[in-house]
Amino acid sequence: MHVVIMGCGRLGSTLAHKLSERGHSVAVIDQNSDAFRRLGSDFGGITVTGIGFDRDVLRAADIERADAFAAVSSGDNSNIISARLARETFGVSRVVARIYDQKRAQVYERLGIPTVATIRWAADRMVRHLVPEGTVEVFRDPTSVVSIVEAPLHRDWVGRTLKSLEERSGARVAYLMRFGMGTLGTASTVLQDGDQVFMLVTDETVGAVLDIACGADQEGQ
């Protein structure tokens, strides 16, 4: 596939190399031609100097045959304008924009532009390292809304099904670790002693979900 990247900072250049290593063709746009030095001499893709929301610049990057577009410059406005242009004018199906302002990110998500709100995501991750609160979080999505946490099970749940745990907690089980192996359970999967259960939660629901998983089931069978 062909991917156009707007912005050749640390993120853009790293993204370009990762995509190239996977065999994709890549074009990188940046206003500053010196920024392309980050790509190194071994980069085999296209480099275009110019503004990422200029139609001629985008065409020079082969936007008309692009399968995906990433706007990762340092400016929120530039990123969202170029992302919308890629999708609405050139019909690129996969578009994502890096946004620093979380409030703006939520607005653009409603417009159908997936965003990565880097400041909030990074801040949340650092807080969890600096001030651990006992919750073992193994994943958090880039918008910092959904996470996967380990839910230590009370012994009352052994012998019960995943469906009963999900119905009582109101959360989905992402996966299980059983005998050291990851597995995707089904509604009829019976929980066993020693299972590690990882559940999908939000910051608003994690407390209640863990209380139910870790506590004795008050509703019994």
Secondary structure, DSSP 8 states (H G I E B T S, - for coil): -EEEEE--SHHHHHHHHHHHHTT-EEEEEES-GGGGGGG-TT--SEEEES-TT-HHHHHHTTGGG-SEEEE-SS-HHHHHHHHHHHHHTT--SEEEEEES-HHHHHHHHHTT--EEEHHHHHHHHHHHHHS--S--EEEE-TTSSEEEEE----GGGTTSBHHHHHHHHS--EEEEEETTEEE---TT-B--TT-EEEEEEETTTHHHHHHHHHS--TT--
